[in-house]
Amino acid sequence: MATPEAQDAATKERIVKHMNADHADSIRRYLEAFKQKSLYQVRNARLTDVSLNDLKFDCGGQQLILPLDPPMKTLREARERLVQMDKDALQALGRSDIPINKYIPPYAPGLHFIHLLNFTQCLLTYIVFSRKANFKPGSLVHDHLLSRVAGFGEFCLTIQPYLFWIMIGIHATETVFMARKLNRHGLTPYDGIWWAWMGSCFVEGKTCWMRLDTVIDEKLKDREAKKH
């Protein structure tokens, strides 16, 4: 029969493995909220030990200790305590408890065609209106498209700098707000999904926001359904 010490050691090992494997985001939040570490510093943080009195972490090669106040009476309290600590960290950081862990592209099955249409036309506008030369004789755009409509090439050439930079400005502003929203839902520049949402937002703007809001609404509905 295992000794109490051996049982505690096995429990500690299970907690550490579980947290590092399934709750790395919570570990990062603990250190951001309670040790004032930056996103960059906590990007690869890991829990190394747990005791009744504290949690120990490896954070960029630095050993950090987070005291538990009050201390736990037994390790069986660890799950409840760690969950509550994560809620406290979320509140301290001003973040949502709804995580975003997937990216929905504009061509995903079931989406309204407007998503792919908007993405495509915005991307083409970026490409075509990025250079004045695209609207002058000798270019593929001019010779194969614009030359068929009298005066349209000249019109596009006139509005090119205004349209291009206005579009850049609007979508760049939307992307800044997207970054803030993704951060509130647990995504950072160290996550590939963050870059997918940000890049998509910069290209298409509004429809990207619509898909992200849909993901959040679905998670809220799933949570409510589990309560019943």
Residue frames as a rotation matrix with the C-alpha (Angstrom) as fourth column:
MET 1
0.576 0.818 0.000 0.00
0.818 -0.576 0.000 0.00
0.000 0.000 -1.000 0.00
ALA 2
-0.045 -0.622 0.782 1.37
0.558 -0.665 -0.497 3.40
0.828 0.414 0.377 -0.99
THR 3
-0.438 -0.203 -0.876 2.48
0.871 -0.337 -0.357 5.73
-0.223 -0.919 0.324 1.77
PRO 4
0.610 0.682 -0.405 0.81
0.583 -0.732 -0.354 9.17
-0.537 -0.020 -0.843 2.18
GLU 5
-0.011 -0.708 -0.706 4.01
-0.251 -0.681 0.688 10.74
-0.968 0.184 -0.170 0.86
ALA 6
-0.846 -0.308 0.435 3.90
0.275 0.446 0.852 8.59
-0.456 0.840 -0.293 -2.27
GLN 7
0.015 0.940 0.341 0.22
0.975 0.061 -0.213 9.39
-0.222 0.335 -0.916 -2.80
ASP 8
0.578 0.145 -0.803 0.92
0.183 -0.982 -0.046 13.12
-0.795 -0.120 -0.594 -2.51
ALA 9
-0.458 -0.837 -0.298 3.80
-0.219 -0.219 0.951 12.85
-0.861 0.501 -0.083 -4.95
ALA 10
-0.694 0.270 0.667 1.57
0.683 0.540 0.492 11.05
-0.228 0.797 -0.560 -7.48
THR 11
0.418 0.895 -0.156 -1.16
0.823 -0.446 -0.352 13.66
-0.384 0.019 -0.923 -7.02
LYS 12
0.244 -0.423 -0.873 1.31
-0.126 -0.906 0.404 16.49
-0.962 0.012 -0.274 -7.56
GLU 13
-0.780 -0.598 0.185 2.59
0.060 0.223 0.973 14.84
-0.623 0.770 -0.138 -10.74
ARG 14
-0.284 0.767 0.575 -0.96
0.949 0.311 0.054 14.47
-0.137 0.561 -0.816 -12.11
ILE 15
0.603 0.523 -0.602 -1.77
0.493 -0.838 -0.234 18.12
-0.627 -0.156 -0.763 -11.36
VAL 16
-0.104 -0.748 -0.655 1.42
-0.260 -0.615 0.744 19.39
-0.960 0.248 -0.131 -12.98
LYS 17
-0.848 -0.217 0.484 0.99
0.344 0.470 0.813 17.23
-0.404 0.856 -0.323 -16.11
HIS 18
0.010 0.954 0.299 -2.68
0.980 0.050 -0.193 18.15
-0.199 0.295 -0.935 -16.46
MET 19
0.558 0.193 -0.807 -2.10
0.238 -0.969 -0.067 21.88
-0.795 -0.155 -0.587 -16.09
ASN 20
-0.369 -0.799 -0.475 0.79
-0.316 -0.373 0.872 21.97
-0.874 0.472 -0.115 -18.55
ALA 21
-0.854 0.034 0.520 -1.00
0.435 0.594 0.677 19.80
-0.286 0.804 -0.522 -21.10
ASP 22
-0.223 0.914 0.339 -4.53
0.936 0.104 0.335 21.21
0.271 0.392 -0.879 -20.92
HIS 23
0.783 0.571 -0.246 -4.40
0.622 -0.728 0.290 24.58
-0.014 -0.380 -0.925 -19.16
ALA 24
-0.291 -0.953 0.087 -1.29
0.957 -0.289 0.037 26.36
-0.010 0.094 0.996 -20.41
ASP 25
-0.166 0.306 0.937 -3.44
0.336 -0.876 0.346 29.45
0.927 0.372 0.042 -20.97
SER 26
0.868 0.490 -0.077 -4.39
0.206 -0.214 0.955 29.49
0.451 -0.845 -0.287 -17.28
ILE 27
0.346 -0.833 -0.431 -0.73
0.900 0.165 0.405 29.23
-0.266 -0.528 0.807 -16.27
ARG 28
-0.496 -0.531 0.687 0.11
0.740 -0.672 0.015 32.23
0.454 0.516 0.727 -18.43
ARG 29
0.264 0.690 0.674 -2.75
0.121 -0.717 0.687 34.20
0.957 -0.100 -0.273 -16.90
TYR 30
0.784 -0.026 -0.620 -1.62
0.617 0.139 0.775 33.40
0.067 -0.990 0.125 -13.33
LEU 31
-0.113 -0.963 -0.243 1.78
0.940 -0.183 0.287 34.89
-0.321 -0.196 0.927 -14.02
GLU 32
-0.451 0.043 0.892 0.45
0.521 -0.798 0.302 37.88
0.725 0.601 0.337 -15.93
ALA 33
0.438 0.798 0.414 -2.09
0.094 -0.498 0.862 38.77
0.894 -0.338 -0.293 -13.26
PHE 34
0.985 0.091 -0.150 -0.29
0.144 0.073 0.987 37.85
0.100 -0.993 0.059 -10.05
LYS 35
0.267 -0.953 -0.146 3.41
0.737 0.104 0.668 38.21
-0.621 -0.285 0.730 -10.97
GLN 36
0.656 0.110 -0.747 3.04
-0.193 -0.932 -0.307 41.12
-0.730 0.345 -0.590 -13.43
LYS 37
-0.454 -0.786 0.419 4.78
0.230 0.351 0.908 39.29
-0.861 0.508 0.022 -16.25
SER 38
-0.263 0.300 -0.917 4.33
-0.808 -0.588 0.040 40.28
-0.527 0.751 0.397 -19.90
LEU 39
0.806 0.591 -0.031 2.80
-0.475 0.614 -0.630 38.21
-0.353 0.523 0.776 -22.67
TYR 40
0.447 -0.723 -0.527 6.27
-0.579 0.215 -0.786 37.66
0.682 0.656 -0.323 -24.08
GLN 41
-0.458 -0.700 0.548 7.70
-0.862 0.197 -0.468 36.50
0.220 -0.687 -0.693 -20.76
VAL 42
-0.212 0.453 0.866 4.94
-0.616 0.626 -0.478 33.96
-0.759 -0.635 0.146 -20.09
ARG 43
0.177 0.404 -0.898 4.64
-0.982 0.138 -0.132 32.57
0.071 0.904 0.421 -23.62
ASN 44
0.017 -0.235 -0.972 6.32
-0.281 0.932 -0.231 29.24
0.960 0.277 -0.050 -22.67
ALA 45
-0.388 -0.167 0.907 5.67
-0.903 -0.131 -0.410 29.24
0.187 -0.977 -0.100 -18.92
ARG 46
-0.043 0.330 -0.943 5.16
-0.066 0.941 0.333 25.87
0.997 0.077 -0.019 -17.22
LEU 47
0.649 0.275 0.710 4.02
-0.736 -0.009 0.677 24.71
0.192 -0.962 0.197 -13.81
THR 48
-0.190 -0.830 -0.524 6.83
-0.483 0.544 -0.687 22.73
0.855 0.122 -0.504 -12.15
ASP 49
-0.789 -0.074 -0.610 5.50
0.437 0.630 -0.642 21.97
0.432 -0.773 -0.464 -8.67
VAL 50
0.058 0.835 0.548 2.48
-0.366 -0.493 0.789 22.37
0.929 -0.246 0.277 -6.43
SER 51
-0.786 -0.250 -0.566 2.31
0.426 0.445 -0.788 22.26
0.449 -0.860 -0.243 -2.64
LEU 52
0.107 0.866 -0.489 -0.18
0.990 -0.047 0.133 23.22
0.092 -0.498 -0.862 0.02
ASN 53
0.144 -0.158 -0.977 1.52
0.559 -0.802 0.213 26.60
-0.817 -0.577 -0.027 0.32
ASP 54
0.017 -0.231 -0.973 2.46
-0.537 -0.823 0.186 27.64
-0.844 0.519 -0.138 -3.20
LEU 55
0.888 0.132 0.440 2.81
0.316 0.520 -0.794 26.97
-0.333 0.844 0.420 -6.91
LYS 56
-0.037 -0.956 -0.292 6.17
-0.068 -0.289 0.955 26.93
-0.997 0.055 -0.055 -8.65
PHE 57
0.919 0.375 0.121 6.71
0.132 -0.004 -0.991 27.88
-0.371 0.927 -0.054 -12.28
ASP 58
-0.334 -0.923 0.190 9.43
0.651 -0.080 0.754 27.99
-0.681 0.376 0.628 -14.89
CYS 59
0.799 0.594 -0.097 9.03
0.392 -0.635 -0.666 31.24
-0.457 0.494 -0.740 -16.82
GLY 60
0.869 -0.489 0.074 11.67
-0.175 -0.444 -0.879 31.87
0.462 0.751 -0.471 -19.47
GLY 61
0.034 -0.904 -0.427 14.31
0.358 0.410 -0.839 30.12
0.933 -0.124 0.338 -17.39
GLN 62
-0.646 -0.185 0.740 13.32
-0.528 -0.592 -0.609 32.04
0.551 -0.785 0.284 -14.25
GLN 63
-0.562 0.432 -0.706 11.86
0.642 0.765 -0.043 30.17
0.522 -0.477 -0.707 -11.27
LEU 64
-0.554 0.474 0.684 8.76
-0.519 -0.839 0.161 31.89
0.651 -0.266 0.712 -9.89
ILE 65
-0.810 0.323 -0.490 6.81
0.567 0.646 -0.511 31.10
0.151 -0.692 -0.706 -6.74
LEU 66
-0.405 0.775 0.486 3.16
-0.358 -0.623 0.696 32.04
0.841 0.108 0.529 -6.32
PRO 67
-0.990 0.011 0.138 2.03
-0.128 0.300 -0.945 31.77
-0.051 -0.954 -0.296 -2.69
LEU 68
-0.333 0.927 -0.174 -1.42
0.378 0.300 0.876 30.36
0.864 0.226 -0.450 -1.94
ASP 69
-0.999 0.012 0.050 -3.39
-0.049 -0.507 -0.861 32.52
0.015 -0.862 0.507 0.48
PRO 70
0.367 -0.360 0.858 -4.78
-0.843 0.261 0.471 30.82
-0.393 -0.896 -0.208 2.43
PRO 71
-0.726 -0.662 -0.185 -2.78
-0.685 0.673 0.281 27.62
-0.061 0.331 -0.942 2.04
MET 72
0.127 0.736 -0.665 -4.64
-0.612 0.586 0.531 24.48
0.780 0.339 0.525 1.00
LYS 73
0.283 0.035 0.958 -5.43
-0.894 0.373 0.250 21.90
-0.349 -0.927 0.137 3.66
THR 74
0.068 -0.279 0.958 -5.04
0.184 0.947 0.262 18.99
-0.981 0.159 0.116 1.24
LEU 75
-0.858 -0.457 -0.234 -4.09
-0.161 -0.192 0.968 18.57
-0.487 0.869 0.091 -2.41
ARG 76
-0.458 0.774 0.438 -7.66
0.869 0.494 0.035 17.54
-0.189 0.397 -0.898 -3.11
GLU 77
0.376 0.575 -0.727 -8.47
0.431 -0.803 -0.411 21.24
-0.820 -0.159 -0.550 -2.98
ALA 78
-0.583 -0.793 -0.177 -6.14
0.255 -0.385 0.887 21.95
-0.772 0.472 0.426 -5.90
ARG 79
-0.564 0.380 0.733 -8.72
0.812 0.093 0.577 21.74
0.151 0.920 -0.361 -8.68
GLU 80
0.531 0.841 -0.105 -11.16
0.842 -0.508 0.183 24.14
0.100 -0.185 -0.978 -7.03
ARG 81
0.358 -0.460 -0.813 -8.37
0.354 -0.739 0.574 26.51
-0.864 -0.493 -0.101 -6.01
LEU 82
-0.699 -0.691 0.186 -6.80
0.401 -0.163 0.902 26.60
-0.593 0.705 0.390 -9.49
VAL 83
-0.219 0.722 0.656 -10.17
0.922 -0.068 0.382 27.22
0.321 0.689 -0.650 -11.14
GLN 84
0.728 0.511 -0.457 -10.88
0.657 -0.711 0.251 30.11
-0.197 -0.483 -0.853 -8.78
MET 85
-0.056 -0.844 -0.534 -7.41
0.316 -0.522 0.792 31.54
-0.947 -0.124 0.296 -9.35
ASP 86
-0.726 -0.182 0.664 -8.06
0.680 -0.040 0.732 31.53
-0.106 0.983 0.153 -13.08
LYS 87
0.326 0.903 0.280 -11.35
0.882 -0.397 0.253 33.38
0.339 0.165 -0.926 -12.59
ASP 88
0.639 -0.148 -0.755 -9.54
0.433 -0.742 0.512 35.94
-0.636 -0.654 -0.409 -10.42
ALA 89
-0.472 -0.882 -0.004 -6.80
0.422 -0.229 0.877 36.30
-0.774 0.412 0.481 -13.05
LEU 90
-0.386 0.421 0.821 -9.34
0.889 -0.068 0.453 36.84
0.247 0.904 -0.348 -15.82
GLN 91
0.700 0.697 -0.154 -11.04
0.709 -0.652 0.270 39.55
0.088 -0.299 -0.950 -13.79
ALA 92
0.344 -0.658 -0.670 -7.75
0.333 -0.582 0.742 41.23
-0.878 -0.478 0.019 -12.93
LEU 93
-0.701 -0.674 0.232 -6.68
0.398 -0.101 0.912 41.22
-0.591 0.732 0.340 -16.59
GLY 94
-0.199 0.721 -0.664 -10.08
-0.557 -0.641 -0.529 42.35
-0.806 0.264 0.529 -17.85
ARG 95
-0.824 -0.169 -0.541 -10.51
-0.554 0.440 0.707 39.29
0.119 0.882 -0.456 -20.07
SER 96
0.245 0.961 -0.131 -13.43
-0.944 0.267 0.192 37.08
0.219 0.077 0.973 -20.99
ASP 97
-0.304 -0.280 0.911 -13.80
-0.562 0.824 0.066 33.48
-0.769 -0.492 -0.408 -19.83
ILE 98
0.817 0.505 0.278 -14.91
-0.022 0.510 -0.860 32.54
-0.577 0.696 0.427 -23.37
PRO 99
-0.195 -0.981 -0.014 -11.75
-0.093 0.004 0.996 31.32
-0.976 0.196 -0.092 -25.16
ILE 100
0.734 0.282 -0.618 -11.28
-0.629 -0.064 -0.775 31.57
-0.258 0.957 0.130 -28.92
ASN 101
-0.076 -0.785 0.615 -9.53
-0.349 0.598 0.721 28.44
-0.934 -0.160 -0.319 -30.12
LYS 102
-0.141 -0.003 0.990 -10.41
0.805 0.581 0.117 28.26
-0.576 0.814 -0.080 -33.81
TYR 103
-0.646 -0.073 -0.760 -10.43
-0.334 -0.868 0.367 30.39
-0.686 0.491 0.537 -36.95
ILE 104
0.213 0.779 0.590 -13.34
0.521 0.420 -0.743 30.39
-0.826 0.466 -0.317 -39.39
PRO 105
-0.829 -0.560 0.000 -12.27
0.284 -0.422 0.861 31.26
-0.482 0.713 0.509 -42.97
PRO 106
-0.427 0.693 -0.581 -14.61
-0.671 -0.674 -0.310 33.15
-0.606 0.257 0.752 -45.33
TYR 107
-0.333 0.266 -0.905 -15.09
-0.800 0.428 0.420 30.02
0.499 0.864 0.070 -47.45
ALA 108
-0.922 -0.032 0.387 -16.15
-0.287 0.728 -0.623 27.74
-0.261 -0.685 -0.680 -44.57
PRO 109
-0.703 0.701 -0.118 -19.16
0.384 0.514 0.767 25.51
0.598 0.494 -0.631 -45.33
GLY 110
-0.037 0.829 -0.557 -22.49
0.996 0.078 0.049 26.92
0.084 -0.553 -0.829 -44.21
LEU 111
-0.510 -0.197 -0.837 -21.47
0.406 -0.913 -0.032 30.57
-0.759 -0.356 0.546 -44.38
HIS 112
0.697 0.701 -0.152 -23.46
0.269 -0.452 -0.851 33.12
-0.665 0.552 -0.503 -46.37
PHE 113
0.418 -0.537 0.733 -21.80
0.904 0.167 -0.394 33.82
0.089 0.827 0.555 -49.74
ILE 114
0.911 -0.019 0.411 -21.29
0.012 -0.997 -0.073 37.45
0.412 0.072 -0.909 -48.71
HIS 115
0.721 -0.689 0.076 -18.27
-0.116 -0.012 0.993 36.43
-0.683 -0.725 -0.088 -46.60
LEU 116
0.003 -0.742 0.671 -16.30
0.734 0.458 0.502 35.01
-0.679 0.491 0.546 -49.52
LEU 117
0.476 0.237 0.847 -17.54
0.812 -0.489 -0.319 37.73
0.339 0.840 -0.425 -51.88
ASN 118
0.990 -0.080 0.113 -16.44
-0.118 -0.918 0.379 40.52
0.073 -0.389 -0.918 -49.55
PHE 119
0.441 -0.882 0.167 -13.07
0.074 0.221 0.972 38.89
-0.895 -0.416 0.163 -48.87
THR 120
0.059 -0.409 0.911 -12.43
0.918 0.381 0.112 38.38
-0.393 0.829 0.398 -52.58
GLN 121
0.622 0.232 0.748 -13.40
0.618 -0.732 -0.287 41.87
0.481 0.641 -0.598 -53.69
CYS 122
0.942 -0.334 -0.024 -11.40
-0.230 -0.695 0.681 43.51
-0.244 -0.636 -0.732 -50.88
LEU 123
0.242 -0.900 0.364 -8.31
0.317 0.427 0.847 41.44
-0.917 -0.089 0.388 -51.71
LEU 124
0.127 -0.143 0.982 -8.61
0.992 0.042 -0.122 42.25
-0.024 0.989 0.147 -55.41
THR 125
0.909 0.231 0.348 -9.02
0.247 -0.969 -0.002 45.94
0.337 0.087 -0.938 -54.60
TYR 126
0.678 -0.731 -0.077 -5.84
-0.128 -0.220 0.967 45.86
-0.724 -0.646 -0.242 -52.51
ILE 127
-0.020 -0.736 0.676 -3.92
0.640 0.510 0.575 44.19
-0.768 0.445 0.461 -55.35
VAL 128
0.189 0.162 0.969 -5.27
0.966 -0.207 -0.154 46.21
0.175 0.965 -0.195 -58.28
PHE 129
0.848 0.254 0.464 -5.32
0.222 -0.967 0.124 49.65
0.481 -0.002 -0.877 -56.62
SER 130
0.649 -0.671 -0.360 -1.87
0.486 0.002 0.874 49.27
-0.585 -0.742 0.328 -55.03
ARG 131
-0.503 -0.864 0.029 -0.18
0.511 -0.270 0.816 50.61
-0.697 0.426 0.577 -58.20
LYS 132
0.150 0.510 -0.847 -1.13
-0.432 -0.737 -0.520 53.39
-0.889 0.444 0.109 -60.62
ALA 133
-0.685 -0.536 -0.493 0.57
-0.665 0.184 0.724 51.41
-0.297 0.824 -0.483 -63.37
ASN 134
-0.725 0.452 0.519 -2.26
0.394 0.891 -0.225 48.87
-0.564 0.041 -0.825 -63.25
PHE 135
0.329 0.935 -0.136 -4.57
0.468 -0.287 -0.836 51.44
-0.820 0.211 -0.532 -64.84
LYS 136
0.093 -0.390 -0.916 -2.25
-0.668 -0.707 0.233 52.53
-0.739 0.590 -0.326 -67.65
PRO 137
0.825 0.205 -0.527 -1.96
-0.557 0.452 -0.697 51.06
0.095 0.868 0.487 -71.16
GLY 138
-0.101 -0.871 -0.481 0.28
-0.621 0.433 -0.653 48.02
0.777 0.233 -0.585 -71.24
SER 139
-0.720 -0.091 0.688 -0.95
-0.656 0.409 -0.634 46.54
-0.224 -0.908 -0.354 -67.96
LEU 140
-0.910 0.399 -0.109 -3.06
0.347 0.880 0.325 43.38
0.226 0.258 -0.939 -67.86
VAL 141
-0.367 0.810 -0.458 -5.85
0.634 -0.143 -0.760 45.17
-0.681 -0.569 -0.461 -65.98
HIS 142
-0.222 0.258 -0.940 -6.04
-0.419 -0.896 -0.147 48.02
-0.881 0.362 0.307 -68.47
ASP 143
-0.728 -0.186 -0.660 -5.62
-0.682 0.090 0.726 46.07
-0.076 0.978 -0.192 -71.68
HIS 144
-0.881 0.343 -0.327 -7.95
0.216 0.904 0.368 43.18
0.422 0.253 -0.871 -70.81
LEU 145
-0.272 0.818 -0.508 -10.59
0.952 0.149 -0.269 44.88
-0.144 -0.556 -0.818 -68.68
LEU 146
-0.102 0.251 -0.963 -10.56
0.394 -0.878 -0.271 48.65
-0.913 -0.407 -0.009 -68.45
SER 147
-0.880 -0.318 -0.353 -10.01
-0.165 -0.492 0.855 49.35
-0.446 0.810 0.380 -72.12
ARG 148
-0.712 0.669 0.213 -13.42
0.641 0.494 0.588 47.85
0.288 0.555 -0.781 -72.85
VAL 149
0.414 0.830 -0.374 -15.19
0.907 -0.410 0.093 50.60
-0.077 -0.378 -0.923 -70.89
ALA 150
-0.001 -0.439 0.898 -14.44
0.580 -0.732 -0.357 54.09
0.814 0.521 0.256 -72.20
GLY 151
0.099 -0.042 0.994 -13.16
-0.409 -0.912 0.002 56.45
0.907 -0.407 -0.107 -69.52
PHE 152
0.938 0.335 -0.085 -13.23
-0.069 0.423 0.903 53.90
0.338 -0.842 0.420 -66.69
GLY 153
0.320 -0.906 -0.277 -9.46
0.866 0.398 -0.301 53.47
0.383 -0.144 0.912 -66.69
GLU 154
-0.398 -0.452 0.798 -8.94
0.196 -0.892 -0.407 57.21
0.896 -0.005 0.444 -66.28
PHE 155
0.463 0.673 0.577 -11.48
-0.501 -0.338 0.797 57.27
0.731 -0.658 0.181 -63.45
CYS 156
0.901 -0.164 -0.402 -9.74
0.380 0.745 0.549 54.43
0.209 -0.647 0.733 -61.61
LEU 157
-0.069 -0.988 0.140 -6.37
0.802 -0.138 -0.581 56.12
0.593 0.072 0.802 -62.10
THR 158
-0.163 0.072 0.984 -7.76
-0.217 -0.976 0.036 59.31
0.962 -0.207 0.175 -60.54
ILE 159
0.634 0.544 0.549 -9.21
-0.634 -0.040 0.772 57.66
0.442 -0.838 0.320 -57.43
GLN 160
0.422 -0.467 -0.777 -6.40
0.229 0.884 -0.407 55.08
0.877 -0.007 0.480 -56.99
PRO 161
-0.644 -0.765 0.005 -4.39
0.145 -0.128 -0.981 56.80
0.751 -0.631 0.194 -54.23
TYR 162
-0.439 0.552 0.709 -7.49
-0.842 -0.527 -0.111 57.92
0.313 -0.646 0.697 -52.33
LEU 163
0.608 0.740 -0.289 -9.33
-0.624 0.670 0.402 54.59
0.491 -0.064 0.869 -52.46
PHE 164
0.208 -0.603 -0.770 -6.25
0.247 0.794 -0.555 52.52
0.946 -0.074 0.314 -51.61
TRP 165
-0.767 -0.637 0.078 -5.14
0.106 -0.245 -0.964 54.55
0.632 -0.731 0.256 -48.59
ILE 166
-0.230 0.776 0.588 -8.66
-0.927 -0.359 0.112 55.13
0.298 -0.519 0.801 -47.27
MET 167
0.664 0.464 -0.586 -9.23
-0.353 0.886 0.302 51.37
0.659 0.006 0.752 -47.41
ILE 168
-0.182 -0.827 -0.532 -5.91
0.371 0.444 -0.816 50.73
0.911 -0.346 0.226 -45.68
GLY 169
-0.774 -0.142 0.617 -6.79
-0.399 -0.647 -0.650 53.22
0.491 -0.749 0.445 -42.95
ILE 170
0.180 0.940 0.289 -10.26
-0.922 0.059 0.382 51.83
0.343 -0.335 0.878 -42.29
HIS 171
0.719 0.115 -0.685 -9.15
-0.069 0.993 0.095 48.20
0.692 -0.021 0.722 -42.20
ALA 172
-0.411 -0.894 -0.177 -6.06
0.230 0.086 -0.969 48.98
0.882 -0.439 0.171 -40.12
THR 173
-0.544 0.304 0.783 -8.31
-0.768 -0.555 -0.318 50.64
0.338 -0.774 0.535 -37.54
GLU 174
0.592 0.799 -0.106 -10.63
-0.718 0.583 0.381 47.63
0.366 -0.150 0.918 -37.53
THR 175
0.339 -0.548 -0.764 -7.61
0.194 0.836 -0.513 45.37
0.920 0.026 0.390 -37.08
VAL 176
-0.693 -0.560 0.454 -6.47
-0.282 -0.370 -0.885 47.31
0.664 -0.742 0.098 -33.99
PHE 177
-0.100 0.752 0.651 -9.87
-0.995 -0.095 -0.043 46.76
0.030 -0.652 0.758 -32.39
MET 178
0.693 0.281 -0.664 -9.77
-0.373 0.928 0.004 43.11
0.617 0.245 0.748 -33.48
ALA 179
-0.276 -0.888 -0.369 -6.45
0.066 0.365 -0.929 42.67
0.959 -0.281 -0.043 -31.66
ARG 180
-0.688 0.080 0.722 -8.00
-0.688 -0.389 -0.612 44.03
0.232 -0.918 0.323 -28.47
LYS 181
0.392 0.913 0.110 -10.98
-0.915 0.376 0.145 41.72
0.091 -0.158 0.983 -28.78
LEU 182
0.489 -0.280 -0.826 -8.82
-0.106 0.921 -0.375 38.66
0.866 0.271 0.421 -29.42
ASN 183
-0.634 -0.762 0.132 -6.73
-0.170 -0.030 -0.985 39.53
0.754 -0.647 -0.111 -26.38
ARG 184
-0.308 0.609 0.731 -9.85
-0.951 -0.221 -0.216 39.68
0.030 -0.762 0.647 -24.22
HIS 185
0.768 0.641 -0.015 -10.67
-0.641 0.767 -0.037 36.17
-0.012 0.038 0.999 -25.37
GLY 186
0.651 -0.516 0.557 -7.23
-0.159 0.624 0.765 34.72
-0.742 -0.587 0.325 -24.69
LEU 187
0.695 -0.426 0.579 -5.44
0.719 0.414 -0.558 34.99
-0.001 0.804 0.594 -28.05
THR 188
0.509 -0.633 -0.583 -2.04
-0.128 -0.725 0.676 36.66
-0.851 -0.269 -0.450 -28.41
PRO 189
0.563 -0.352 -0.747 0.48
-0.826 -0.249 -0.506 37.21
-0.008 0.902 -0.431 -31.24
TYR 190
-0.563 -0.783 0.264 2.16
-0.785 0.606 0.125 33.99
-0.258 -0.137 -0.956 -30.10
ASP 191
-0.159 0.607 0.778 -0.87
0.087 0.794 -0.602 32.01
-0.983 -0.028 -0.179 -31.34
GLY 192
-0.922 -0.207 0.326 -1.26
0.311 0.105 0.945 31.07
-0.229 0.973 -0.032 -34.99
ILE 193
-0.087 0.977 0.196 -5.02
0.996 0.079 0.048 31.58
0.032 0.200 -0.979 -34.76
TRP 194
0.235 0.106 -0.966 -4.42
0.406 -0.914 -0.001 35.20
-0.883 -0.392 -0.257 -33.74
TRP 195
-0.682 -0.586 -0.437 -2.59
-0.165 -0.459 0.873 35.84
-0.713 0.667 0.216 -37.01
ALA 196
-0.751 0.470 0.463 -5.35
0.657 0.465 0.593 34.15
0.064 0.750 -0.658 -39.03
TRP 197
0.297 0.908 -0.294 -8.05
0.923 -0.352 -0.154 36.38
-0.244 -0.226 -0.943 -37.54
MET 198
0.121 -0.317 -0.941 -5.90
0.150 -0.931 0.333 39.50
-0.981 -0.181 -0.065 -37.78
GLY 199
-0.868 -0.497 0.000 -4.91
0.048 -0.084 0.995 38.89
-0.494 0.864 0.097 -41.40
SER 200
-0.473 0.782 0.405 -8.46
0.868 0.333 0.369 38.13
0.154 0.526 -0.836 -42.38
CYS 201
0.389 0.623 -0.679 -9.72
0.744 -0.647 -0.168 41.26
-0.544 -0.440 -0.715 -40.62
PHE 202
-0.298 -0.584 -0.755 -7.18
-0.014 -0.788 0.616 43.46
-0.954 0.194 0.227 -42.39
VAL 203
-0.965 -0.049 0.258 -8.35
0.247 0.167 0.955 42.14
-0.090 0.985 -0.149 -45.76
GLU 204
-0.520 0.838 0.165 -12.13
0.573 0.198 0.795 42.00
0.634 0.508 -0.583 -45.35
GLY 205
-0.825 0.152 0.545 -13.09
-0.405 -0.831 -0.381 43.96
0.395 -0.535 0.747 -42.24
LYS 206
-0.240 0.840 0.487 -16.75
-0.971 -0.220 -0.097 43.64
0.026 -0.496 0.868 -41.23
THR 207
0.557 0.547 -0.625 -17.44
-0.572 0.798 0.189 40.06
0.602 0.252 0.758 -42.32
CYS 208
-0.353 -0.748 -0.563 -14.49
0.099 0.568 -0.817 38.82
0.930 -0.344 -0.127 -40.27
TRP 209
-0.834 0.122 0.539 -16.02
-0.540 -0.382 -0.750 40.44
0.114 -0.916 0.384 -37.17
MET 210
0.187 0.979 -0.076 -19.32
-0.957 0.199 0.213 38.72
0.223 0.033 0.974 -37.98
ARG 211
0.347 -0.100 -0.932 -17.68
-0.127 0.980 -0.152 35.29
0.929 0.171 0.328 -37.99
LEU 212
-0.742 -0.661 -0.114 -15.81
0.061 0.103 -0.993 35.92
0.668 -0.744 -0.036 -34.76
ASP 213
-0.546 0.628 0.554 -19.01
-0.838 -0.408 -0.363 37.05
-0.002 -0.662 0.749 -33.04
THR 214
0.438 0.702 -0.562 -20.66
-0.704 0.656 0.271 33.85
0.559 0.277 0.782 -34.28
VAL 215
-0.176 -0.604 -0.777 -17.92
0.160 0.761 -0.629 31.73
0.971 -0.235 -0.037 -32.67
ILE 216
-0.935 -0.185 0.302 -18.38
-0.229 -0.337 -0.913 33.58
0.270 -0.923 0.273 -29.36
ASP 217
-0.145 0.968 0.203 -22.18
-0.986 -0.159 0.054 33.25
0.084 -0.192 0.978 -29.50
GLU 218
0.355 0.243 -0.903 -21.90
-0.353 0.929 0.112 29.50
0.866 0.279 0.416 -30.16
LYS 219
-0.586 -0.649 -0.485 -19.66
0.248 0.426 -0.870 29.04
0.771 -0.630 -0.089 -27.13
LEU 220
-0.801 0.369 0.471 -22.08
-0.598 -0.530 -0.602 31.00
0.027 -0.764 0.645 -24.96
LYS 221
0.226 0.938 -0.264 -25.00
-0.912 0.299 0.280 28.85
0.341 0.178 0.923 -26.16
ASP 222
0.067 -0.290 -0.955 -23.03
0.001 0.957 -0.290 25.65
0.998 0.018 0.064 -25.49
ARG 223
-0.899 -0.437 0.030 -22.28
0.001 -0.072 -0.997 26.85
0.438 -0.897 0.065 -21.97
GLU 224
-0.457 0.806 0.376 -25.92
-0.887 -0.387 -0.251 27.66
-0.057 -0.448 0.892 -21.30
ALA 225
0.329 0.595 -0.733 -27.03
-0.658 0.702 0.274 24.29
0.677 0.392 0.623 -22.69
LYS 226
-0.352 -0.559 -0.751 -24.70
0.154 0.757 -0.635 22.45
0.923 -0.339 -0.180 -20.30
LYS 227
-0.885 0.046 0.464 -26.34
-0.442 -0.397 -0.804 24.19
0.147 -0.917 0.371 -17.34
HIS 228
0.020 0.990 0.137 -29.68
-0.991 0.038 -0.129 22.49
-0.133 -0.133 0.982 -18.10
